[in-house]
Amino acid sequence: MDKTSRHPLRKADKDRTSAKEVPITPQTQAPAYKLAFSDDEFLLRDELRPVRLQLELLKPQMMLDEYGIESTIVLFGGARIPEPAKKSEARTKTLADLSRFYDEAREFSRLMTLKSMETGGHENVVVTGGGPGVMEAGNRGAIDAGGASIGLNIVLPFEQAPNEYVTPELCFNFHYFAIRKMHFLMRARAICVFPGGFGTMDETFEALTLIQTGRMQRVPFLLFGREFWEKIINWDALAEAGTISAEDLSLFRFVETAQDAMELIEQWGDTETRDSIPGR
């Protein structure tokens, strides 16, 4: 059976073309005459928000499926962390000191991409937020390995342009934070979080909450840089206060290097090994 017989109805793209090839009259120039799916002003109405949400979910989903992406390794981290060669330009000494994590993110992505390519490059593909800093390092590491990586950008007043290392066919742009977060986690087989700011914290705690509440399966959840994280967040105080369970502190691990992270992820497949890995 050929494609024509499987899809006997006239295709929408043909009608979109035909709709433009009409006499110019008051009727054909009126907004009401535009085909709904070709009418930008209509699609941007408040009442169409549910449709826009669905479109943002579907477009990346379909394109990732078509590319053959089966699973991902998520990299979260600060957009303001510079590569070591540019750490003199950092706005604070702390950011300059954190520049080492640019190299760790880049090396981790390189190692993970090499491992992914051993099985065809469809599993454990690195995905970042597509921007600068740690995100750039993640996409850059995939390029170093000769592989592909994903960038999930979002429209912001600043830091919104995709970095040059994202695979163009896998570079997406979002309006809705919620849908972007879904795409980060829908295929995730590990989550690696580097030092960052509000956005990184938001992504970290949302993912931890989904795992804690059983809405997402447990995966390796690695926080790079124990000193940073324990200075920023008093994890033990949360447990001591009873606002989380002591067992929740085992949902994540601290690591310092790309090699540490690779070893923990490789050990994760064995349940007994996973449960025996020291949490903190």
C-alpha positions, 0 to 999 in steps of 0.5 A, spaced: 500 500 500 503 506 497 502 513 502 497 516 497 492 510 499 494 510 506 492 517 507 486 519 502 484 525 504 488 532 501 494 534 505 494 540 509 500 543 506 496 543 499 490 547 502 495 552 505 498 553 498 491 553 495 489 558 500 494 563 498 492 563 490 485 566 490 483 573 488 484 579 493 478 581 495 475 584 502 473 577 503 479 573 502 483 579 506 479 578 512 482 575 518 476 570 519 478 567 512 485 565 514 486 557 515 486 556 523 493 552 523 496 558 518 493 564 522 499 566 527 494 571 531 489 566 532 494 561 535 497 566 539 490 567 543 489 566 550 484 561 549 489 557 544 494 556 550 492 548 551 493 547 543 500 551 544 502 547 550 500 540 546 504 543 540 511 544 544 510 537 547 509 534 540 514 537 536 520 535 540 517 528 541 516 527 534 523 530 532 527 526 537 523 520 535 525 521 528 532 522 529 532 515 533 533 518 540 531 513 545 534 515 552 538 521 554 543 523 560 541 530 563 546 536 564 544 541 568 548 547 571 550 554 571 550 559 564 555 563 568 560 558 569 566 560 564 571 555 561 578 556 564 581 559 559 576 565 560 575 565 567 579 572 568 573 575 565 568 572 571 564 577 575 566 573 581 572 569 584 567 564 586 565 563 578 572 563 576 574 558 581 568 554 579 570 554 572 574 547 573 567 544 572 566 547 565 572 542 563 569 536 568 562 537 564 565 537 557 570 531 559 564 527 562 560 529 556 565 526 551 566 520 555 558 519 555 558 520 548 563 515 546 560 510 550 553 512 547 556 511 540 559 504 541 551 502 541 549 506 535 548 513 538 541 512 540 542 511 547 544 516 553 545 522 548 547 528 552 542 533 553 543 540 556 539 547 556 542 549 550 545 555 552 552 558 555 556 555 561 556 548 563 550 547 558 555 549 552 561 545 555 556 539 555 554 540 548 562 541 546 564 535 549 559 531 545 562 534 539 569 532 541 567 525 541 564 526 534 557 525 536 550 528 537 547 532 543 541 535 544 539 543 546 533 545 549 533 552 549 528 557 552 526 564 550 529 569 555 530 576 556 538 574 556 542 568 555 537 565 550 541 564 544 543 556 543 551 555 543 554 553 537 556 546 539 548 543 539 547 538 534 542 543 529 537 538 528 536 537 535 536 544 537 529 546 540 526 552 543 521 553 548 516 558 551 513 554 556 518 552 562 513 546 564 514 542 557 521 544 557 522 540 564 518 534 561 522 533 555 529 533 560 526 528 564 522 523 559 528 520 556 533 521 562 537 515 564 541 519 569 541 526 571 548 530 572 547 537 576 553 542 576 554 548 580 549 554 578 543 559 580 536 559 580 534 555 574 539 550 576 536 549 583 529 549 580 531 543 575 534 540 581 529 540 586 523 539 581 527 532 579 528 530 586 521 531 588 519 527 582 523 521 584 522 522 591 514 521 590 515 516 585 512 520 579 519 518 576 523 512 576 530 512 580 536 514 576 543 516 578 542 523 580 549 526 581 551 533 584 558 535 582 562 539 587 560 537 594 563 543 597 559 548 593 552 544 594 554 543 602 555 550 602 549 552 598 544 547 601 544 544 608 541 538 606 542 535 613 538 540 616 532 538 612 532 531 614 533 533 622 527 538 621 523 532 618 521 536 612 524 530 608 526 523 610 533 521 612 532 516 606 531 522 601 539 524 602 540 517 598 537 519 592 543 523 590 550 522 590 556 527 590 562 527 585 568 531 583 570 528 576 567 526 570 570 519 571 567 519 578 560 520 574 562 515 569 563 509 574 557 511 578 553 510 572 556 504 570 555 501 576 547 503 577 545 497 572 546 492 578 541 493 584 545 490 589 551 495 587 546 501 586 544 500 593 551 499 596 554 505 593 555 510 599 550 516 598 554 522 601 
